[in-house]
């Protein structure tokens, strides 16, 4: 079979080539190794949240004439959730900076904590992507990964990555809140309720969303049920909704997981652990799109960050996303 040799910009062979701006230095590409070799990196950044994916790039190569790569696998210290897989495409970056995938094997098979791709192309170099879906069983724990590759000449290499701490946080995205309708927010449930549903779980309602065009400083607001009635104009609370939630407004804190914008800012467990809003008021007025609010429930069990994805004055509504930490 004609050998298909894929060339990649990866971490292959013997070492990484780092280019430093030094006008008199001379550089040369290191000589390739004489055996099967491998390397890997974690591509995702930010907190490792239950239900989200951690992405890795695993690179392997064998010199021409030594054989071909026959398989690659990853073993996680904690089995991944449904959706965990190792791609059967090898990637290279074309002249336009676009990653291009080329099939080199059959779709991966996951058995417990081990995910394997068997090669079916005559391949001497490949970079595979591995996507690990973080399971509930990993919450608050550390997870490690052992990558390995096998070649037709009997060679085997391994590469360890980790451990990585899995966040204790919960997250929910894109909840719609509407003044006078779905306006009762439960941090415990990470959900929004209308008055009829809120009346059945009054001990779980932490905040009321409302919009008032006047006075001008009011606008979109998050208010604790026991705040001064001047901050709940026209609101008749369901019976038993009496929690006193602390609220502290935050500007320009566009957490990447919640906002999904270009800003590389992340709220992590430590931010909640160190948060102190004990002197904060129990209302937040004039909230804007891309702003947010730190909150702490009256029983001290939860701290959360509520991000305002968007607001619509005409419909008296907003879209919010939440990160929550449980004590």
Secondary structure as GFF3:
##gff-version 3
##sequence-region A 1 327
A	DSSP	beta_strand	37	42	.	.	.	ID=ss1
A	DSSP	beta_strand	53	61	.	.	.	ID=ss2
A	DSSP	beta_strand	69	76	.	.	.	ID=ss3
A	DSSP	beta_strand	85	86	.	.	.	ID=ss4
A	DSSP	beta_strand	89	93	.	.	.	ID=ss5
A	DSSP	beta_strand	99	103	.	.	.	ID=ss6
A	DSSP	beta_strand	109	111	.	.	.	ID=ss7
A	DSSP	beta_strand	114	118	.	.	.	ID=ss8
A	DSSP	beta_strand	125	133	.	.	.	ID=ss9
A	DSSP	three_ten_helix	136	138	.	.	.	ID=ss10
A	DSSP	beta_strand	142	151	.	.	.	ID=ss11
A	DSSP	beta_strand	156	165	.	.	.	ID=ss12
A	DSSP	beta_strand	170	178	.	.	.	ID=ss13
A	DSSP	beta_strand	184	186	.	.	.	ID=ss14
A	DSSP	beta_strand	191	193	.	.	.	ID=ss15
A	DSSP	alpha_helix	195	198	.	.	.	ID=ss16
A	DSSP	three_ten_helix	199	204	.	.	.	ID=ss17
A	DSSP	beta_strand	207	212	.	.	.	ID=ss18
A	DSSP	beta_strand	219	223	.	.	.	ID=ss19
A	DSSP	three_ten_helix	229	231	.	.	.	ID=ss20
A	DSSP	beta_strand	246	250	.	.	.	ID=ss21
A	DSSP	alpha_helix	256	259	.	.	.	ID=ss22
A	DSSP	alpha_helix	269	274	.	.	.	ID=ss23
A	DSSP	beta_strand	283	287	.	.	.	ID=ss24
A	DSSP	beta_strand	292	296	.	.	.	ID=ss25
A	DSSP	beta_strand	302	312	.	.	.	ID=ss26
A	DSSP	beta_strand	317	326	.	.	.	ID=ss27
###
